């Protein structure tokens, strides 16, 4: 009896040989890399992601400024040099000093310090903005640099 395989002029195909040990190692590597990706995803989801979000007319906008503490916040000026967070390009940027404030982090606690700015650093406390020289920050705190308003977010 002739089969379709017998009627081809191709040489018989052989299945590739696989060393069972190589296969097990490949499976472990695949499982391991998948587990590592999940682990990294969990870690990045739990790591703080500090940032300032511009707030206008009582609403958080989509404009975000990531904070890599310690971070100097201000408005770029070539005479002063680079800063970490440049707010000079937002509408209210003219009210922000060249070196306005600094945000630091110590053991998961964030703080803000006024660097001698002209228009001050204000934090909304008990419904009113209070000028601060230095203060701890919590997720959701509303901060003002002059008339530039932001919400501090960590999560």
Backbone as JSON Lines, residues from 0, in Angstrom:
{"i":0,"aa":"X","n":[0.84,-1.17,0.0],"ca":[0.0,0.0,0.0],"c":[0.89,1.23,0.0]}
{"i":1,"aa":"X","n":[0.51,2.18,-0.83],"ca":[1.29,3.39,-0.95],"c":[0.6,4.51,-0.19]}
{"i":2,"aa":"X","n":[1.39,5.25,0.52],"ca":[0.85,6.39,1.27],"c":[1.3,7.67,0.6]}
{"i":3,"aa":"X","n":[0.63,8.78,0.87],"ca":[1.06,10.04,0.27],"c":[2.52,10.35,0.59]}
{"i":4,"aa":"X","n":[2.97,9.92,1.72],"ca":[4.37,10.17,2.09],"c":[5.31,9.42,1.15]}
{"i":5,"aa":"X","n":[4.94,8.23,0.8],"ca":[5.78,7.42,-0.09],"c":[5.85,8.0,-1.49]}
{"i":6,"aa":"X","n":[4.86,8.77,-1.88],"ca":[4.8,9.27,-3.25],"c":[5.59,10.57,-3.44]}
{"i":7,"aa":"X","n":[6.1,11.17,-2.4],"ca":[6.86,12.41,-2.56],"c":[8.28,12.1,-2.94]}
{"i":8,"aa":"X","n":[8.91,13.05,-3.67],"ca":[10.3,12.83,-4.0],"c":[11.21,13.46,-2.97]}
{"i":9,"aa":"X","n":[10.64,13.9,-1.87],"ca":[11.48,14.49,-0.82],"c":[12.03,13.39,0.06]}
{"i":10,"aa":"X","n":[13.12,13.7,0.63],"ca":[13.68,12.74,1.58],"c":[12.78,12.71,2.81]}
{"i":11,"aa":"X","n":[12.74,11.58,3.47],"ca":[11.88,11.5,4.65],"c":[12.28,12.54,5.69]}
{"i":12,"aa":"X","n":[11.26,13.15,6.27],"ca":[11.47,14.15,7.31],"c":[11.65,13.43,8.64]}
{"i":13,"aa":"X","n":[12.6,13.86,9.38],"ca":[12.78,13.29,10.71],"c":[12.47,14.36,11.73]}
{"i":14,"aa":"X","n":[11.91,13.92,12.81],"ca":[11.62,14.85,13.9],"c":[12.92,15.3,14.53]}
{"i":15,"aa":"X","n":[13.04,16.57,14.86],"ca":[14.27,17.01,15.52],"c":[14.4,16.32,16.86]}
{"i":16,"aa":"X","n":[15.61,15.95,17.17],"ca":[15.82,15.32,18.47],"c":[16.05,16.4,19.51]}
{"i":17,"aa":"X","n":[15.46,16.18,20.64],"ca":[15.57,17.14,21.74],"c":[16.09,16.42,22.95]}
{"i":18,"aa":"X","n":[17.16,16.91,23.47],"ca":[17.69,16.35,24.71],"c":[16.72,16.73,25.83]}
{"i":19,"aa":"X","n":[16.18,15.76,26.55],"ca":[15.21,16.06,27.61],"c":[15.76,17.05,28.63]}
{"i":20,"aa":"X","n":[17.05,17.0,28.89],"ca":[17.65,17.91,29.86],"c":[17.6,19.34,29.34]}
{"i":21,"aa":"X","n":[17.9,19.55,28.02],"ca":[17.83,20.88,27.43],"c":[16.41,21.41,27.5]}
{"i":22,"aa":"X","n":[15.44,20.54,27.24],"ca":[14.04,20.95,27.27],"c":[13.65,21.41,28.67]}
{"i":23,"aa":"X","n":[14.07,20.67,29.68],"ca":[13.75,21.04,31.06],"c":[14.38,22.37,31.42]}
{"i":24,"aa":"X","n":[15.63,22.58,30.99],"ca":[16.31,23.85,31.28],"c":[15.58,25.0,30.6]}
{"i":25,"aa":"X","n":[15.18,24.81,29.33],"ca":[14.47,25.86,28.6],"c":[13.16,26.2,29.29]}
{"i":26,"aa":"X","n":[12.43,25.15,29.76],"ca":[11.18,25.4,30.46],"c":[11.42,26.17,31.74]}
{"i":27,"aa":"X","n":[12.47,25.8,32.49],"ca":[12.79,26.5,33.74],"c":[13.14,27.95,33.45]}
{"i":28,"aa":"X","n":[13.92,28.18,32.37],"ca":[14.29,29.55,32.03],"c":[13.05,30.35,31.67]}
{"i":29,"aa":"X","n":[12.15,29.76,30.91],"ca":[10.92,30.46,30.52],"c":[10.09,30.76,31.76]}
{"i":30,"aa":"X","n":[9.94,29.76,32.64],"ca":[9.18,29.98,33.87],"c":[9.85,31.04,34.72]}
{"i":31,"aa":"X","n":[11.18,30.99,34.81],"ca":[11.92,31.94,35.63],"c":[11.76,33.35,35.11]}
{"i":32,"aa":"X","n":[11.89,33.55,33.78],"ca":[11.79,34.9,33.24],"c":[10.38,35.44,33.42]}
{"i":33,"aa":"X","n":[9.38,34.59,33.3],"ca":[8.0,35.01,33.53],"c":[7.79,35.43,34.97]}
{"i":34,"aa":"X","n":[8.35,34.65,35.89],"ca":[8.24,34.98,37.31],"c":[8.96,36.28,37.62]}
{"i":35,"aa":"X","n":[10.13,36.48,36.98],"ca":[10.87,37.71,37.21],"c":[10.09,38.91,36.7]}
{"i":36,"aa":"X","n":[9.44,38.78,35.55],"ca":[8.65,39.88,35.0],"c":[7.5,40.23,35.94]}
{"i":37,"aa":"X","n":[6.83,39.21,36.49],"ca":[5.74,39.45,37.43],"c":[6.28,40.11,38.68]}
{"i":38,"aa":"X","n":[7.42,39.62,39.18],"ca":[8.03,40.19,40.38],"c":[8.39,41.65,40.15]}
{"i":39,"aa":"X","n":[9.01,41.96,39.0],"ca":[9.37,43.35,38.69],"c":[8.12,44.21,38.6]}
{"i":40,"aa":"X","n":[7.05,43.67,38.0],"ca":[5.81,44.42,37.87],"c":[5.23,44.74,39.24]}
{"i":41,"aa":"X","n":[5.27,43.77,40.15],"ca":[4.76,43.98,41.51],"c":[5.61,45.02,42.22]}
{"i":42,"aa":"X","n":[6.94,44.9,42.09],"ca":[7.83,45.86,42.74],"c":[7.58,47.26,42.22]}
{"i":43,"aa":"X","n":[7.46,47.43,40.9],"ca":[7.27,48.77,40.35],"c":[5.92,49.33,40.76]}
{"i":44,"aa":"X","n":[4.93,48.47,40.96],"ca":[3.62,48.94,41.38],"c":[3.64,49.4,42.83]}
{"i":45,"aa":"X","n":[4.53,48.84,43.64],"ca":[4.58,49.22,45.05],"c":[5.62,50.29,45.34]}
{"i":46,"aa":"X","n":[6.54,50.52,44.41],"ca":[7.54,51.56,44.62],"c":[6.87,52.91,44.47]}
{"i":47,"aa":"X","n":[7.28,53.88,45.31],"ca":[6.7,55.22,45.16],"c":[7.09,55.83,43.82]}
{"i":48,"aa":"X","n":[6.17,56.56,43.25],"ca":[6.4,57.24,41.98],"c":[6.06,58.71,42.19]}
{"i":49,"aa":"X","n":[6.92,59.43,42.93],"ca":[6.59,60.82,43.26],"c":[6.55,61.71,42.02]}
{"i":50,"aa":"X","n":[5.58,62.61,42.03],"ca":[5.43,63.54,40.91],"c":[4.56,64.71,41.32]}
{"i":51,"aa":"X","n":[4.71,65.79,40.58],"ca":[3.85,66.96,40.75],"c":[2.91,67.0,39.56]}
{"i":52,"aa":"X","n":[1.62,67.18,39.83],"ca":[0.62,67.27,38.77],"c":[0.06,68.68,38.79]}
{"i":53,"aa":"X","n":[0.11,69.35,37.65],"ca":[-0.4,70.72,37.56],"c":[-1.9,70.71,37.85]}
{"i":54,"aa":"X","n":[-2.34,71.71,38.64],"ca":[-3.75,71.85,38.97],"c":[-4.21,73.24,38.53]}
{"i":55,"aa":"X","n":[-5.26,73.26,37.72],"ca":[-5.81,74.53,37.24],"c":[-7.32,74.52,37.46]}
{"i":56,"aa":"X","n":[-7.83,75.64,37.93],"ca":[-9.27,75.79,38.16],"c":[-9.84,74.63,38.96]}
{"i":57,"aa":"X","n":[-9.08,74.2,39.96],"ca":[-9.53,73.15,40.86],"c":[-9.45,71.73,40.31]}
{"i":58,"aa":"X","n":[-8.85,71.56,39.12],"ca":[-8.81,70.24,38.49],"c":[-7.37,69.85,38.18]}
{"i":59,"aa":"X","n":[-7.03,68.6,38.5],"ca":[-5.71,68.09,38.12],"c":[-5.67,67.91,36.61]}
{"i":60,"aa":"X","n":[-4.64,68.49,36.0],"ca":[-4.48,68.34,34.55],"c":[-3.66,67.09,34.28]}
{"i":61,"aa":"X","n":[-3.39,66.82,33.04],"ca":[-2.55,65.67,32.68],"c":[-1.07,65.98,32.72]}
{"i":62,"aa":"X","n":[-0.71,67.25,32.99],"ca":[0.71,67.62,33.03],"c":[1.34,67.11,34.32]}
{"i":63,"aa":"X","n":[2.35,66.26,34.17],"ca":[3.04,65.68,35.33],"c":[4.52,65.98,35.25]}
{"i":64,"aa":"X","n":[5.12,66.18,36.41],"ca":[6.56,66.36,36.52],"c":[7.09,65.31,37.49]}
{"i":65,"aa":"X","n":[7.75,64.26,36.98],"ca":[8.3,63.22,37.85],"c":[9.37,63.81,38.77]}
{"i":66,"aa":"X","n":[9.41,63.3,39.98],"ca":[10.38,63.76,40.98],"c":[11.32,62.61,41.29]}
{"i":67,"aa":"X","n":[12.61,62.83,41.09],"ca":[13.64,61.87,41.5],"c":[14.39,62.53,42.65]}
{"i":68,"aa":"X","n":[13.91,62.28,43.87],"ca":[14.45,62.96,45.05],"c":[15.9,62.57,45.29]}
{"i":69,"aa":"X","n":[16.74,63.52,45.69],"ca":[16.42,64.94,45.89],"c":[16.28,65.65,44.55]}
{"i":70,"aa":"X","n":[15.31,66.56,44.48],"ca":[15.05,67.28,43.23],"c":[14.87,68.76,43.5]}
{"i":71,"aa":"X","n":[15.63,69.57,42.76],"ca":[15.47,71.02,42.82],"c":[14.41,71.41,41.8]}
{"i":72,"aa":"X","n":[13.44,72.19,42.26],"ca":[12.32,72.61,41.43],"c":[12.47,74.09,41.15]}
{"i":73,"aa":"X","n":[12.28,74.48,39.91],"ca":[12.4,75.89,39.57],"c":[12.14,76.15,38.11]}
{"i":74,"aa":"X","n":[12.79,77.19,37.63],"ca":[12.63,77.63,36.24],"c":[14.02,77.76,35.65]}
{"i":75,"aa":"X","n":[14.28,77.07,34.55],"ca":[15.61,77.07,33.96],"c":[16.04,78.47,33.57]}
{"i":76,"aa":"X","n":[17.29,78.76,33.9],"ca":[17.94,80.0,33.48],"c":[19.39,79.64,33.22]}
{"i":77,"aa":"X","n":[19.93,79.98,32.05],"ca":[21.31,79.59,31.73],"c":[22.33,80.1,32.74]}
{"i":78,"aa":"X","n":[22.05,81.23,33.39],"ca":[23.01,81.77,34.36],"c":[23.06,80.93,35.63]}
{"i":79,"aa":"X","n":[21.99,80.19,35.91],"ca":[21.94,79.35,37.12],"c":[22.33,77.92,36.79]}
{"i":80,"aa":"X","n":[22.07,77.51,35.55],"ca":[22.38,76.14,35.16],"c":[21.17,75.25,35.25]}
{"i":81,"aa":"X","n":[21.37,73.97,34.95],"ca":[20.23,73.04,34.91],"c":[19.62,72.81,36.29]}
{"i":82,"aa":"X","n":[18.34,72.49,36.27],"ca":[17.63,72.11,37.49],"c":[16.93,70.79,37.22]}
{"i":83,"aa":"X","n":[16.48,70.14,38.28],"ca":[15.88,68.82,38.13],"c":[14.47,68.86,37.55]}
{"i":84,"aa":"X","n":[13.66,69.8,38.03],"ca":[12.27,69.92,37.57],"c":[12.06,71.35,37.08]}
{"i":85,"aa":"X","n":[11.95,71.51,35.76],"ca":[11.82,72.83,35.15],"c":[10.35,73.16,34.94]}
{"i":86,"aa":"X","n":[9.85,74.14,35.69],"ca":[8.45,74.54,35.57],"c":[8.3,75.79,34.7]}
{"i":87,"aa":"X","n":[9.36,76.2,34.06],"ca":[9.34,77.42,33.26],"c":[8.44,77.37,32.04]}
{"i":88,"aa":"X","n":[8.07,76.2,31.59],"ca":[7.26,76.09,30.37],"c":[5.76,76.01,30.62]}
{"i":89,"aa":"X","n":[5.34,76.02,31.88],"ca":[3.89,76.02,32.13],"c":[3.41,77.47,32.17]}
{"i":90,"aa":"X","n":[2.1,77.67,32.02],"ca":[1.51,79.02,32.0],"c":[1.96,79.86,33.19]}
{"i":91,"aa":"X","n":[1.97,79.26,34.36],"ca":[2.28,79.98,35.59],"c":[3.77,80.0,35.91]}
{"i":92,"aa":"X","n":[4.59,79.54,34.99],"ca":[6.03,79.42,35.22],"c":[6.73,80.71,35.58]}
{"i":93,"aa":"X","n":[6.2,81.85,35.18],"ca":[6.81,83.13,35.51],"c":[6.82,83.44,36.99]}
{"i":94,"aa":"X","n":[5.99,82.76,37.77],"ca":[5.92,82.98,39.21],"c":[6.83,82.05,39.99]}
{"i":95,"aa":"X","n":[7.51,81.18,39.26],"ca":[8.41,80.2,39.88],"c":[9.83,80.74,39.82]}
{"i":96,"aa":"X","n":[10.52,80.74,40.96],"ca":[11.91,81.2,41.0],"c":[12.82,80.21,40.28]}
{"i":97,"aa":"X","n":[14.01,80.68,39.92],"ca":[14.95,79.8,39.21],"c":[15.29,78.58,40.05]}
{"i":98,"aa":"X","n":[15.52,78.77,41.33],"ca":[15.69,77.64,42.27],"c":[14.67,77.89,43.38]}
{"i":99,"aa":"X","n":[13.5,77.34,43.2],"ca":[12.37,77.66,44.06],"c":[12.3,76.77,45.31]}
{"i":100,"aa":"X","n":[12.38,75.46,45.1],"ca":[12.2,74.53,46.22],"c":[12.99,73.26,45.96]}
{"i":101,"aa":"X","n":[13.08,72.46,47.01],"ca":[13.75,71.17,46.89],"c":[12.88,70.12,47.57]}
{"i":102,"aa":"X","n":[12.67,69.01,46.88],"ca":[11.94,67.88,47.47],"c":[12.96,66.78,47.74]}
{"i":103,"aa":"X","n":[12.92,66.29,48.97],"ca":[13.82,65.22,49.39],"c":[12.99,64.04,49.9]}
{"i":104,"aa":"X","n":[13.67,62.92,50.05],"ca":[13.02,61.71,50.56],"c":[13.96,61.03,51.54]}
{"i":105,"aa":"X","n":[13.43,60.64,52.69],"ca":[14.22,59.92,53.68],"c":[13.36,58.8,54.23]}
{"i":106,"aa":"X","n":[13.75,57.58,53.95],"ca":[13.04,56.39,54.44],"c":[11.56,56.43,54.07]}
{"i":107,"aa":"X","n":[11.27,56.84,52.84],"ca":[9.9,56.86,52.36],"c":[9.09,58.08,52.73]}
{"i":108,"aa":"X","n":[9.69,59.0,53.48],"ca":[9.01,60.24,53.87],"c":[9.54,61.37,53.0]}
{"i":109,"aa":"X","n":[8.64,62.03,52.28],"ca":[9.02,63.13,51.4],"c":[8.86,64.46,52.13]}
{"i":110,"aa":"X","n":[9.77,65.39,51.83],"ca":[9.73,66.72,52.42],"c":[9.99,67.75,51.34]}
{"i":111,"aa":"X","n":[9.51,68.97,51.58],"ca":[9.76,70.08,50.67],"c":[10.39,71.22,51.46]}
{"i":112,"aa":"X","n":[11.31,71.91,50.82],"ca":[12.02,73.02,51.47],"c":[12.04,74.2,50.49]}
{"i":113,"aa":"X","n":[11.68,75.38,50.99],"ca":[11.78,76.6,50.19],"c":[13.25,76.97,50.11]}
{"i":114,"aa":"X","n":[13.73,77.29,48.92],"ca":[15.14,77.64,48.74],"c":[15.33,79.16,48.68]}
{"i":115,"aa":"X","n":[14.5,79.9,49.41],"ca":[14.61,81.36,49.42],"c":[13.91,82.0,48.23]}
{"i":116,"aa":"X","n":[12.86,81.38,47.75],"ca":[12.14,81.87,46.58],"c":[11.44,83.2,46.86]}
{"i":117,"aa":"X","n":[11.19,83.96,45.8],"ca":[10.5,85.25,45.93],"c":[9.03,85.06,46.3]}
{"i":118,"aa":"X","n":[8.37,84.09,45.67],"ca":[6.92,83.93,45.86],"c":[6.53,82.83,46.84]}
{"i":119,"aa":"X","n":[7.49,82.18,47.45],"ca":[7.21,81.23,48.51],"c":[6.71,79.86,48.07]}
{"i":120,"aa":"X","n":[6.68,78.97,49.06],"ca":[6.13,77.62,48.92],"c":[4.95,77.55,49.87]}
{"i":121,"aa":"X","n":[3.81,77.17,49.35],"ca":[2.59,77.09,50.15],"c":[2.03,75.68,50.05]}
{"i":122,"aa":"X","n":[1.49,75.21,51.18],"ca":[0.83,73.9,51.21],"c":[-0.57,74.1,51.76]}
{"i":123,"aa":"X","n":[-1.54,73.47,51.13],"ca":[-2.93,73.57,51.57],"c":[-3.11,72.74,52.83]}
{"i":124,"aa":"X","n":[-3.4,73.43,53.93],"ca":[-3.63,72.77,55.23],"c":[-4.93,73.32,55.82]}
{"i":125,"aa":"X","n":[-5.8,72.44,56.19],"ca":[-7.08,72.83,56.79],"c":[-7.83,73.85,55.93]}
{"i":126,"aa":"X","n":[-7.81,73.66,54.62],"ca":[-8.57,74.5,53.71],"c":[-7.91,75.82,53.34]}
{"i":127,"aa":"X","n":[-6.72,76.1,53.88],"ca":[-6.03,77.36,53.56],"c":[-4.58,77.08,53.19]}
{"i":128,"aa":"X","n":[-4.06,77.87,52.25],"ca":[-2.65,77.76,51.9],"c":[-1.81,78.42,52.98]}
{"i":129,"aa":"X","n":[-0.83,77.67,53.48],"ca":[0.08,78.19,54.5],"c":[1.49,78.19,53.93]}
{"i":130,"aa":"X","n":[2.17,79.34,54.09],"ca":[3.55,79.42,53.6],"c":[4.43,78.59,54.53]}
{"i":131,"aa":"X","n":[5.32,77.81,53.93],"ca":[6.21,76.96,54.73],"c":[7.65,77.16,54.29]}
{"i":132,"aa":"X","n":[8.54,77.05,55.25],"ca":[9.98,77.05,54.93],"c":[10.4,75.62,54.63]}
{"i":133,"aa":"X","n":[9.81,74.69,55.39],"ca":[10.08,73.26,55.21],"c":[8.89,72.5,55.77]}
{"i":134,"aa":"X","n":[8.52,71.41,55.1],"ca":[7.38,70.63,55.55],"c":[7.43,69.23,54.96]}
{"i":135,"aa":"X","n":[6.87,68.27,55.69],"ca":[6.7,66.93,55.14],"c":[5.57,66.98,54.11]}
{"i":136,"aa":"X","n":[5.65,66.08,53.15],"ca":[4.62,65.98,52.12],"c":[3.93,64.63,52.21]}
{"i":137,"aa":"X","n":[2.64,64.64,51.95],"ca":[1.86,63.4,51.89],"c":[1.2,63.31,50.52]}
{"i":138,"aa":"X","n":[0.89,62.1,50.1],"ca":[0.21,61.9,48.83],"c":[-1.08,62.71,48.82]}
{"i":139,"aa":"X","n":[-1.26,63.52,47.78],"ca":[-2.46,64.33,47.65],"c":[-2.32,65.75,48.16]}
{"i":140,"aa":"X","n":[-1.19,66.09,48.78],"ca":[-0.98,67.47,49.24],"c":[-1.02,68.42,48.06]}
{"i":141,"aa":"X","n":[-1.69,69.55,48.26],"ca":[-1.7,70.59,47.24],"c":[-0.62,71.6,47.59]}
{"i":142,"aa":"X","n":[0.22,71.9,46.6],"ca":[1.37,72.79,46.79],"c":[1.23,73.95,45.82]}
{"i":143,"aa":"X","n":[1.66,75.14,46.26],"ca":[1.68,76.3,45.37],"c":[3.07,76.92,45.41]}
{"i":144,"aa":"X","n":[3.58,77.22,44.23],"ca":[4.81,78.0,44.08],"c":[4.33,79.3,43.44]}
{"i":145,"aa":"X","n":[4.18,80.37,44.24],"ca":[3.54,81.58,43.72],"c":[2.11,81.21,43.38]}
{"i":146,"aa":"X","n":[1.67,81.49,42.14],"ca":[0.3,81.1,41.76],"c":[0.26,79.81,40.94]}
{"i":147,"aa":"X","n":[1.37,79.12,40.85],"ca":[1.41,77.82,40.17],"c":[1.0,76.74,41.17]}
{"i":148,"aa":"X","n":[-0.07,76.02,40.86],"ca":[-0.62,75.02,41.78],"c":[-0.33,73.61,41.28]}
{"i":149,"aa":"X","n":[-0.05,72.73,42.26],"ca":[0.28,71.34,41.95],"c":[-0.31,70.43,43.01]}
{"i":150,"aa":"X","n":[-0.49,69.17,42.63],"ca":[-0.84,68.13,43.59],"c":[0.34,67.19,43.63]}
{"i":151,"aa":"X","n":[0.81,66.89,44.85],"ca":[1.92,65.96,45.03],"c":[1.34,64.56,45.09]}
{"i":152,"aa":"X","n":[1.81,63.69,44.22],"ca":[1.34,62.3,44.19],"c":[2.53,61.36,44.34]}
{"i":153,"aa":"X","n":[2.3,60.31,45.1],"ca":[3.33,59.29,45.29],"c":[2.89,57.98,44.67]}
{"i":154,"aa":"X","n":[1.61,57.67,44.77],"ca":[1.13,56.37,44.26],"c":[0.48,56.51,42.92]}
